[in-house]
């Protein structure tokens, strides 16, 4: 037996490559934005998380340049030791204020933020109650925590109530995505808060896909439902609306200080680069200053969701900048992705094992800076593939 057998005998990617529809790791050769260039061909990007269109904002780019000139290319060490910059401290303070928390702690990746918070705050004898469709970083954080993890059926409040009732005398943390990254649906946070109070649990919300998008000022799902004061811990990423890389955890001063001195993914990972820190800081400033970006995004969301539904596409229960289009077959999903690319649309396939084989989908996501002409072309392209593959009624005009 060879430990490499699992790799040497794995053929899933090769099978898709042989079929000529492999859609992953496509190198882009142009500036990222509402368009990308793949293999010399321009495509409209509806597969990124650049929700507010800040990835090419001149102020963000200039902030990165200036930070690099001032501090250098990297911190070359952990924030615990030598890697804490003054702009990192400023970013943490402003993030905490933005999400209405006492304190915040920046990690070098959003994945690490969930991994670090969950594996540190929950230990043996504790329980994590997790939505079945939570992000992989939450799943892995639960695994590393040594706490007992119990999953409840996706957005099923009766099932959550049942699980909580069975553990009312134990230390419990409920954890949920604010916006679920594949389906685009929003957690029933008001109801979750009600159940949290009923059973004496704590609540953590992953605001990765809701920060900058939901809430009166883009603060996230808690603010959107008016229950932020009842959320105990917030996680957010910089790789979406804040157009950088990194993540953060926000909570009380005591919880954040505990994580700061005990979270291994923080202590043993090099600090966020000066450029990435400056990009997130400047993006946060622009989000506060330019609410019209969020307003434009919601005009786009409502239009695209409405028109896809009118065509006959199944968009699940989305209510965010993520609009999934159900296909229900792995190879058909790959083939549609390829044909969309040939039409000049970059969209992303979601196939098994990420979802069950009969629930595969094309995941589209939208940016405040998409033009109406670009959106028209996206809709026209999806009409064509939807009709060709029998996913929308044949009577729909192309």
C-alpha positions as CSV (number, residue, x, y, z in Angstrom):
1,X,0.0,0.0,0.0
2,X,1.2,3.5,-0.9
3,X,-0.1,6.6,0.9
4,X,-0.2,8.3,-2.6
5,X,-2.6,5.7,-3.9
6,X,-5.6,8.0,-3.2
7,X,-4.0,10.7,-5.5
8,X,-2.7,8.3,-8.1
9,X,-6.1,6.6,-8.5
10,X,-8.2,9.7,-8.5
11,X,-9.5,10.5,-12.0
12,X,-12.4,13.0,-11.4
13,X,-10.6,16.0,-12.8
14,X,-9.0,14.0,-15.7
15,X,-12.5,12.8,-16.7
16,X,-13.7,16.4,-17.0
17,X,-10.5,17.5,-18.9
18,X,-11.0,14.6,-21.4
19,X,-14.6,15.8,-22.0
20,X,-13.1,19.2,-22.9
21,X,-15.2,21.1,-20.3
22,X,-12.8,21.6,-17.4
23,X,-13.6,25.0,-15.8
24,X,-11.1,25.5,-13.0
25,X,-7.9,27.5,-12.6
26,X,-8.6,29.6,-15.7
27,X,-5.8,32.2,-15.9
28,X,-6.9,35.8,-16.3
29,X,-4.5,38.2,-18.0
30,X,-6.2,41.5,-17.4
31,X,-7.2,43.8,-14.5
32,X,-10.0,42.2,-12.4
33,X,-13.3,43.9,-12.5
34,X,-16.6,43.4,-14.3
35,X,-14.6,41.9,-17.2
36,X,-11.7,39.5,-17.3
37,X,-9.6,38.1,-20.2
38,X,-9.2,34.4,-20.5
39,X,-7.2,32.9,-23.3
40,X,-7.3,36.3,-25.1
41,X,-11.1,36.5,-24.9
42,X,-12.9,39.1,-22.9
43,X,-15.6,37.9,-20.7
44,X,-18.2,39.5,-18.4
45,X,-17.4,38.4,-14.9
46,X,-20.4,37.1,-12.9
47,X,-18.3,34.7,-10.8
48,X,-16.5,37.0,-8.3
49,X,-17.3,38.4,-4.9
50,X,-16.4,42.0,-5.8
51,X,-19.8,43.1,-4.7
52,X,-19.3,46.8,-4.5
53,X,-16.8,47.1,-7.4
54,X,-13.9,48.4,-5.3
55,X,-11.3,46.0,-6.7
56,X,-10.2,48.6,-9.2
57,X,-11.0,51.8,-7.2
58,X,-8.1,54.2,-7.6
59,X,-8.1,55.1,-3.9
60,X,-7.8,51.5,-2.9
61,X,-4.9,50.9,-5.3
62,X,-3.1,54.1,-4.2
63,X,-3.5,53.1,-0.5
64,X,-1.9,49.8,-1.3
65,X,1.0,51.5,-3.1
66,X,1.6,54.0,-0.3
67,X,1.5,51.3,2.4
68,X,4.0,49.2,0.6
69,X,6.3,52.2,0.2
70,X,6.0,53.0,3.9
71,X,6.1,49.6,5.5
72,X,7.6,47.3,2.9
73,X,6.1,44.2,1.2
74,X,5.4,42.1,4.3
75,X,5.5,42.0,8.0
76,X,7.7,38.8,8.0
77,X,6.2,37.5,11.2
78,X,3.2,36.9,13.4
79,X,1.1,39.8,14.7
80,X,1.7,38.2,18.1
81,X,5.4,39.1,17.9
82,X,6.6,41.6,15.3
83,X,3.8,41.8,12.8
84,X,1.5,44.4,14.3
85,X,1.4,47.6,12.3
86,X,-0.4,50.8,13.4
87,X,-2.7,50.5,10.4
88,X,-3.7,47.0,11.5
89,X,-4.7,48.4,14.9
90,X,-6.7,51.1,13.2
91,X,-8.4,48.6,10.9
92,X,-9.4,46.4,13.9
93,X,-10.9,49.4,15.7
94,X,-12.8,50.6,12.7
95,X,-14.1,47.1,11.9
96,X,-15.4,46.7,15.5
97,X,-17.2,50.0,15.3
98,X,-18.7,49.2,11.9
99,X,-20.2,45.9,13.0
100,X,-21.3,47.3,16.4
101,X,-18.9,45.2,18.5
102,X,-16.5,46.2,21.3
103,X,-13.4,44.8,19.7
104,X,-12.1,43.0,16.6
105,X,-9.1,40.8,15.7
106,X,-7.7,40.6,12.2
107,X,-6.5,37.2,10.7
108,X,-4.5,36.7,7.6
109,X,-7.4,34.9,5.8
110,X,-11.1,34.6,6.3
111,X,-10.7,30.8,6.5
112,X,-8.3,31.3,9.3
113,X,-10.7,33.6,11.2
114,X,-13.3,30.9,11.4
115,X,-10.7,28.2,12.1
116,X,-9.1,30.3,14.8
117,X,-12.3,31.5,16.6
118,X,-14.1,28.1,16.6
119,X,-11.1,26.0,17.5
120,X,-10.2,28.4,20.4
121,X,-13.5,29.4,21.9
122,X,-15.1,25.9,21.8
123,X,-13.4,23.0,23.6
124,X,-14.1,19.6,25.0
125,X,-17.4,19.6,26.9
126,X,-18.8,22.4,24.7
127,X,-21.3,22.1,21.9
128,X,-21.3,23.8,18.5
129,X,-24.7,23.9,16.8
130,X,-24.1,24.5,13.1
131,X,-26.3,25.0,10.0
132,X,-25.8,22.1,7.6
133,X,-24.9,24.4,4.8
134,X,-22.3,26.5,6.6
135,X,-19.1,27.4,4.9
136,X,-16.2,24.9,4.8
137,X,-14.1,27.1,7.1
138,X,-16.8,26.7,9.7
139,X,-16.9,23.0,9.2
140,X,-13.1,22.7,9.6
141,X,-13.1,25.0,12.6
142,X,-15.7,22.8,14.3
143,X,-13.5,19.7,13.6
144,X,-10.4,21.4,15.2
145,X,-12.3,22.6,18.2
146,X,-12.7,19.2,20.0
147,X,-16.2,20.4,20.9
148,X,-19.1,18.2,20.0
149,X,-20.6,19.5,16.7
150,X,-24.3,19.0,15.9
151,X,-25.7,20.1,12.5
152,X,-29.3,21.2,12.1
153,X,-31.2,21.1,8.9
154,X,-30.5,24.1,6.7
155,X,-32.5,27.1,8.0
156,X,-34.9,24.8,9.7
157,X,-35.8,26.6,12.9
158,X,-37.8,23.7,14.3
159,X,-34.8,21.5,14.0
160,X,-32.6,24.1,15.6
161,X,-35.1,24.4,18.5
162,X,-35.0,20.7,18.9
163,X,-31.2,20.4,19.0
164,X,-30.9,23.3,21.4
165,X,-33.5,21.8,23.7
166,X,-31.5,18.7,24.0
167,X,-28.4,20.6,25.2
168,X,-29.9,23.4,27.3
169,X,-27.7,22.6,30.3
170,X,-24.4,22.7,28.3
171,X,-22.2,25.5,27.0
172,X,-23.5,26.0,23.4
173,X,-22.5,28.2,20.5
174,X,-24.8,28.5,17.5
175,X,-22.9,29.3,14.3
176,X,-24.5,30.3,11.0
177,X,-23.6,32.0,7.7
178,X,-25.4,35.3,7.4
179,X,-25.6,34.8,3.6
180,X,-25.1,31.2,2.4
181,X,-22.3,31.2,-0.2
182,X,-23.8,28.7,-2.7
183,X,-27.6,29.3,-2.4
184,X,-27.4,33.0,-1.7
185,X,-30.2,32.7,0.9
186,X,-30.1,34.8,4.1
187,X,-30.2,33.1,7.5
188,X,-33.4,33.6,9.6
189,X,-31.4,35.5,12.1
190,X,-34.3,37.1,14.0
191,X,-35.7,33.6,14.7
192,X,-32.2,32.3,15.5
193,X,-31.8,35.1,18.1
194,X,-35.1,34.2,19.6
195,X,-34.1,30.6,20.0
196,X,-30.6,31.6,21.3
197,X,-32.3,33.6,24.1
198,X,-34.8,30.8,24.8
199,X,-32.1,28.2,25.3
200,X,-29.3,30.4,26.8
201,X,-26.8,29.8,24.0
202,X,-24.3,32.1,22.3
203,X,-24.4,33.1,18.6
204,X,-21.7,33.5,16.0
205,X,-22.6,34.9,12.5
206,X,-20.3,34.6,9.5
207,X,-20.9,37.8,7.6
208,X,-18.5,37.1,4.7
209,X,-21.1,37.6,1.9
210,X,-23.3,40.1,3.7
211,X,-20.7,42.7,4.8
212,X,-21.1,45.7,2.6
213,X,-24.3,44.3,1.1
214,X,-26.9,43.9,3.9
215,X,-27.8,46.2,6.7
216,X,-28.6,50.0,6.7
217,X,-25.0,50.8,6.2
218,X,-23.7,47.5,5.0
219,X,-22.9,46.2,8.5
220,X,-24.3,42.7,7.7
221,X,-27.1,40.4,8.5
222,X,-27.5,41.3,12.2
223,X,-28.0,44.9,11.3
224,X,-30.3,44.0,8.4
225,X,-32.7,42.3,10.9
226,X,-32.1,44.8,13.7
227,X,-30.7,42.1,16.0
228,X,-27.0,42.9,16.0
229,X,-26.9,43.6,19.8
230,X,-27.9,40.0,20.3
231,X,-25.1,38.5,18.2
232,X,-22.2,37.5,20.3
233,X,-19.5,37.1,17.7
234,X,-19.1,38.2,14.1
235,X,-16.8,36.9,11.5
236,X,-16.1,38.8,8.3
237,X,-13.7,38.5,5.3
238,X,-11.8,41.1,3.3
239,X,-11.9,39.1,0.1
240,X,-15.5,40.2,-0.9
241,X,-16.7,43.8,-0.4
242,X,-13.4,44.8,1.1
243,X,-11.4,43.6,-2.0
244,X,-8.3,42.4,-0.1
245,X,-7.3,39.2,1.6
246,X,-7.8,38.4,5.3
247,X,-10.6,38.2,7.8
248,X,-11.6,39.2,11.3
249,X,-13.5,38.2,14.4
250,X,-15.4,40.8,16.4
251,X,-16.9,40.3,19.9
252,X,-16.5,41.7,23.4
253,X,-13.1,42.9,24.6
254,X,-12.7,39.8,26.8
255,X,-13.4,37.3,24.0
256,X,-11.2,39.1,21.5
257,X,-8.4,39.3,24.0
258,X,-8.7,35.6,24.8
259,X,-8.5,34.8,21.0
260,X,-5.6,37.2,20.6
261,X,-3.5,35.3,23.1
262,X,-4.7,31.7,22.5
263,X,-5.7,31.3,18.8
264,X,-3.1,29.2,17.1
265,X,-4.1,30.3,13.5
266,X,-3.4,33.9,14.6
267,X,-0.2,33.3,16.6
268,X,1.5,31.0,14.2
269,X,0.6,32.7,10.9
270,X,2.5,35.6,9.4
271,X,0.6,38.9,9.7
272,X,-1.4,40.4,6.9
273,X,0.7,42.4,4.4
274,X,0.8,46.2,4.7
275,X,-0.8,46.5,1.2
276,X,-3.7,44.1,2.1
277,X,-4.3,45.9,5.4
278,X,-4.4,49.3,3.7
279,X,-6.8,48.0,0.9
280,X,-9.3,46.7,3.5
281,X,-9.0,50.0,5.5
282,X,-9.6,52.2,2.5
283,X,-12.4,50.0,1.2
284,X,-14.2,50.2,4.6
285,X,-13.9,54.0,4.3
286,X,-15.4,54.0,0.9
287,X,-18.3,51.7,1.9
288,X,-19.2,54.2,4.6
289,X,-18.8,57.2,2.3
290,X,-20.6,55.9,-0.8
291,X,-23.9,54.2,0.0
292,X,-24.9,54.6,-3.6
293,X,-22.7,51.6,-4.4
294,X,-24.8,49.3,-2.2
295,X,-28.0,50.9,-3.6
296,X,-26.9,50.2,-7.2
297,X,-26.0,46.6,-6.3
298,X,-29.5,46.1,-5.0
299,X,-31.0,47.4,-8.2
300,X,-29.0,44.9,-10.1
301,X,-29.8,42.0,-7.7
302,X,-33.6,42.7,-8.0
303,X,-33.4,42.9,-11.7
304,X,-31.4,39.8,-12.3
305,X,-33.3,37.7,-9.8
306,X,-36.6,38.8,-11.4
307,X,-35.6,38.2,-15.0
308,X,-34.0,34.8,-14.3
309,X,-37.3,33.8,-12.6
310,X,-39.3,35.1,-15.4
311,X,-37.3,33.0,-17.8
312,X,-38.1,29.9,-15.8
313,X,-34.7,29.4,-14.0
314,X,-34.8,27.9,-10.5
315,X,-32.9,30.4,-8.4
316,X,-33.7,28.7,-5.1
317,X,-34.4,31.1,-2.2
318,X,-31.7,33.7,-2.9
319,X,-32.0,37.2,-1.5
320,X,-28.5,38.5,-2.0
321,X,-25.8,39.3,-4.6
322,X,-25.4,35.5,-5.2
323,X,-27.9,34.1,-7.6
324,X,-27.7,30.4,-8.2
325,X,-29.2,28.8,-11.3
326,X,-30.1,25.1,-10.9
327,X,-28.9,22.5,-13.4
328,X,-28.9,19.2,-11.5
329,X,-26.2,17.2,-13.4
330,X,-22.4,17.4,-13.1
331,X,-21.4,17.1,-16.8
332,X,-24.3,19.3,-17.9
333,X,-23.1,22.0,-15.5
334,X,-19.6,21.8,-16.9
335,X,-20.8,22.0,-20.5
336,X,-23.0,25.0,-19.7
337,X,-20.1,26.8,-18.1
338,X,-18.0,26.2,-21.2
339,X,-20.7,27.5,-23.5
340,X,-21.2,30.5,-21.4
341,X,-17.5,31.2,-21.7
342,X,-17.7,30.9,-25.5
343,X,-20.5,33.5,-25.3
344,X,-18.3,35.8,-23.2
345,X,-19.7,35.1,-19.8
346,X,-17.5,33.9,-16.9
347,X,-19.7,32.1,-14.4
348,X,-18.8,29.4,-11.9
349,X,-20.0,25.8,-11.7
350,X,-20.9,24.2,-8.4
351,X,-20.9,20.4,-8.6
352,X,-20.6,17.3,-6.4
353,X,-19.2,16.7,-3.8
354,X,-19.8,20.4,-2.9
355,X,-23.5,19.7,-3.5
356,X,-25.5,16.5,-4.2
357,X,-25.2,15.4,-7.9
358,X,-28.8,16.3,-8.5
359,X,-28.4,19.8,-7.1
360,X,-25.5,21.1,-9.2
361,X,-25.8,24.7,-10.2
362,X,-24.2,27.7,-11.9
363,X,-23.4,30.3,-9.3
364,X,-23.6,33.8,-10.5
365,X,-22.8,36.9,-8.4
366,X,-23.0,40.6,-9.2
367,X,-21.1,43.8,-8.8
368,X,-22.3,47.3,-8.3
369,X,-20.3,48.4,-11.3
370,X,-21.9,46.0,-13.8
371,X,-23.4,48.0,-16.7
372,X,-26.9,47.4,-17.9
373,X,-25.5,46.4,-21.3
374,X,-23.3,43.7,-19.6
375,X,-26.3,42.5,-17.7
376,X,-28.4,42.3,-20.9
377,X,-25.7,40.1,-22.4
378,X,-25.6,37.8,-19.4
379,X,-29.3,37.3,-19.5
380,X,-29.3,36.7,-23.2
381,X,-26.6,34.1,-22.8
382,X,-28.5,32.3,-20.0
383,X,-31.6,32.3,-22.1
384,X,-29.8,30.4,-24.8
385,X,-28.1,27.8,-22.6
386,X,-31.3,27.4,-20.5
387,X,-33.4,26.6,-23.6
388,X,-30.7,24.4,-25.2
389,X,-30.4,22.2,-22.1
390,X,-34.1,22.1,-21.2
391,X,-33.7,24.1,-18.0
392,X,-36.2,26.8,-19.0
393,X,-39.5,26.4,-20.9
394,X,-39.0,26.1,-24.7
395,X,-41.5,28.9,-25.2
396,X,-39.1,31.5,-23.7
397,X,-37.9,33.9,-26.4
398,X,-34.1,33.9,-27.1
